[in-house]
Amino acid sequence: MSRNDSKYFSTTKKGEIPELKEELNSQYKDKRKDAVKKVIAAMTVGKDVSSLFTDVVNCMQTENLELKKLVYLYLINYAKSQPDLAILAVNTFVKDSQDPNPLIRALAVRTMGCIRVDKITEYLCDPLQRCLKDDDPYVRKTAAICVAKLYDINAELVEDRGFLESLKDLISDNNPMVVANAVAALAEIQDNSSRPIFEITSHTLSKLLTALNECTEWGQVFILDALSRYKASDAREAENIVERVTPRLQHANCAVVLSAVKMILQQMELITSTDVVRNLCKKMAPPLVTLLSAEPEIQYVALRNINLIVQRRPTILAHEIKVFFCKYNDPIYVKMEKLEIMIKLASDRNIDQVLLEFKEYATEVDVDFVRKAVRAIGRCAIKLERAAERCISVLLELIKIKVNYVVQEAIIVIKDIFRRYPNTYESIIATLCESLDTLDEPEAKASMIWIIGEYAERIDNADELLESFLESFPEEPALVQLQLLTATVKLFLKKPTEGPQQMIQVVLNNATMETDNPDLRDRAYIYWRLLSTDPEAAKDVVLAEKPVITDDSNNLEPSLLDELLVNIATLSSVYHKPPDAFVTRAHSSAQKTEDDDYPEGSESESSANPANGPASPPTSSYTIPASVAPASPPFAAPVPDLLGDLMGMDNSSLVPIDQPTTPSGPPLPILLPASTGQGLQISAQLTRRDGQVFYSMLFENNSQVPLDGFMIQFNKNTFGLAAAGPLQIPQLQPGTSARTLLPMVMFQNMSQGPPSSVLQVALKNNQQPVWYFNDKILFHVFFTEDGRMERATFLETWRSLPDSNEVSKDFPSIVIGGVDATVELLATSNIFFIAKRKNANQDVFYFSAKMPRGIPLLIELTTVVGNPGVKCAIKTPSPEMSQFLFEAIETLLRS
């Protein structure tokens, strides 16, 4: 639409849909075009115009490119909700993909790729294969991106029809934009695939480097990102690659510059020549500095990336520290980031300049920035031993200005300097003690108390100073109380006179009798016992030499830094977190989950040991890959008693007890049938009773011999379920049965890898081999009894959780017949009713529950009571558990 088309967004009168329908079927082209524009305008502002689907599709048969684009836009929006009607447009798509106009050919393929309807996907393949070999490069580059979209919809189809090979062929295309789009598509597919698909060879490398100079800026970004994953075979090849990429550092686009820097940094790891590395560092400095002249948002992104770069290669910007000096009009987020980089670049050569800047910042009006500046002075002192004295001089000057928050921050960092350089700068303690009356922040108080206690023997009136803090001991925060306790003990050990003796008695009484803080109370008891039993041992413990603190300016782990450097110019480098920490990729390849592999019934039953003989477990502990069903492991020779070895445990710890509990209850699902278990049949299910999780089990002996010595073990699982004690089953005579409740514990047997609801169990007795079977974890047994929330708490919790934590799912066949019955049913599983409201003709119910470790679970059920169809929305701090929550709620609603 053009800028003059705003009129189509103006309010229309009553009867809009019939009028639009009439105009869409007009015999006049201009009237049809105006009608489609009105439909798109209505769609854009959120009105439902899906009822016009057939009429809009009829407008596709046109030579007017603008009208065709509008119709295609409508189709993309509504095809998913009208999949059967979308098929009507397929013939036009196929026809347009062979149109003489390359713009129309590309538009048709692009639109078909954006319509995520399986029925249309089948018809997309032939036009897409033609367009990948089209004479026009615009069509080819559009088709390349379409392959990635198709892979996201149906990965198997892409592989079967040879689209991946066609994409790889496009890397050798003579048009650089086609090459760039092919690289972008392959990179996207690789991110969604678990196996290698896009690997750069020396031949491919040459093609990409050639295309790099001629394609658009975003094409260059795609190619540079791909090249950054390539590992050169030797230093010579790395130098050649870097030489070809270096001109990209002069590009006007910031993304290209950062991608080039990332690629060069990766290849520099392989370059052995110090001269080459030094020259590259010199070349990278100017473009990085130039990024800091852009608008603040780009500056911030650049600074976050530079923060990572200088941790690995500080020499790149070692001579450019002045560009990081803060300007008066810099936003606070830019200033804070500049401070961090200045600390990292501070050296003996430039420390005087840096300290002058920091001193200036400490007089600013922004309190947070001032605090950060004062703390930066302390960090420089810890980092640079030669400059420590100058840093302390600056801090003392700042203390003299008597600004409360400056003084307190200075005392906090001076405490760290004392830790870094013991017995060096204690002469300034007297100056610090002059500021005692101004301290009102817990961290500053705690720091000052630590200084008094640590150097009590050098402070004549140390007992008086500590006593001034003790007057308000019960009201102080825990941080201050802990420091006061330790400082008073230090004072007593260093000056065991009458005054400190009385003080220590008061403090120990307060800390043990008058406080609810377990940390404070326990520490006080430890000190009390040490002092009363062995004062010399107390000295060794409390007055022990402390480890010297170290510079924390490069505070990232080397492995994390390596990963972040690989992801420069992405969000990962801005957040300083690996992509896995904030991006969850949904793999489109159809992989069976454990739930698919172990359906209820005969298939899960067949996973136990076959009845034709016992089995010997593998030599390693019992750890089965999550994606592989443990169906009849290929064990070699029969070994009768290896459950302990199987689980990596000592058999002696499993002592059977002949006093079982025999609870009654509903029938349990059969997990090991008698036909598979040589006459032993096991039924079991997780259950919850009186706030405790149990494994309810029924053993039936249909064999001809008595069975005894039962032992059980659970494989590592998502919820860390393990037996809380031995299995209590008496000797089972032929034809008898026994039922037991096995107490369970959680979070003791955790497995790595993706979450799974499969519980893998191994069980043995003295007469039979080890049996393996699978059970399905019923997640609702974990809901705790204290899950009920007040309405205000529910609302506050819902608002406090980010929208990205909300996950929803539809249950089209579930019917909620009666509200009271449903509320009562869910309450029996500790899912508590909060509120109900009306939304149009639907009822919306809100429930709360609580998972182990106090994790809240907020549930919204939307339905029309008495009609099929329930929409369930869940909001929780642990959205990765949503699949189990949905299963639990569906199970309960169907029961």
Secondary structure, DSSP 8 states (H G I E B T S, - for coil): --GGGGGGGS---SSHHHHHHHHHT-S-HHHHHHHHHHHHHHHHTT---GGGHHHHHGGGS-S-HHHHHHHHHHHHHHTTT-HHHHGGGHHHHHHHTT-SSHHHHHHHHHHHHH---HHHHHHHHHHHHHHHT-SSHHHHHHHHHHHHHHHHH-HHHHHHTTHHHHHHHHTT-SSHHHHHHHHHHHHHHHHT-SS------HHHHHHHHHHHTTS-HHHHHHHHHHHTT---SSHHHHHHHHHHHGGGGG-S-HHHHHHHHHHHHHHHTT---HHHHHHHHHHHHHHHHHHTTS-HHHHHHHHHHHHHHHHH-GGGSTT-GGGGS--TTS-HHHHHHHHHHHHHH--TTTHHHHHHHHHHHTTSS-HHHHHHHHHHHHHHHHH-STTHHHHHHHHHHHHHTT-HHHHHHHHHHHHHHHHHSTTTSGGGHHHHHTTGGG--SHHHHHHHHHHHHHTGGG-TTHHHHHHHHHTTGGGS-HHHHHHHHHHHHHHHHH--SHHHHHHHHHHHHHHHHS---HHHHHHHHHHHHHHHH-HHHHHHHHT---------SS-S-HHHHHHHHHTTTSHHHHHTS-GGGT------S----HHHHS-TTHHHHTTS--TT------SS-S---TTS---S----S--SS-HHHHHT--GGG----S-------S---EEE-TTTTTTEEEEEEEEEETTEEEEEEEEEE-SSS-B---EEEE--BTT--EESS------B-TT-EEEEEEEEESSSSB--SS---EEEEEEE-SSS--EEEEEE--GGGG--TT----HHHHHHHHHHS-GGGEEEEEEEEEE---HHHHHHHHHTTT-EEEEEEEETTEEEEEEEEEEGGGEEEEEEEEE-TTSEEEEEEEE-S-GGGHHHHHHHHHHHHH-
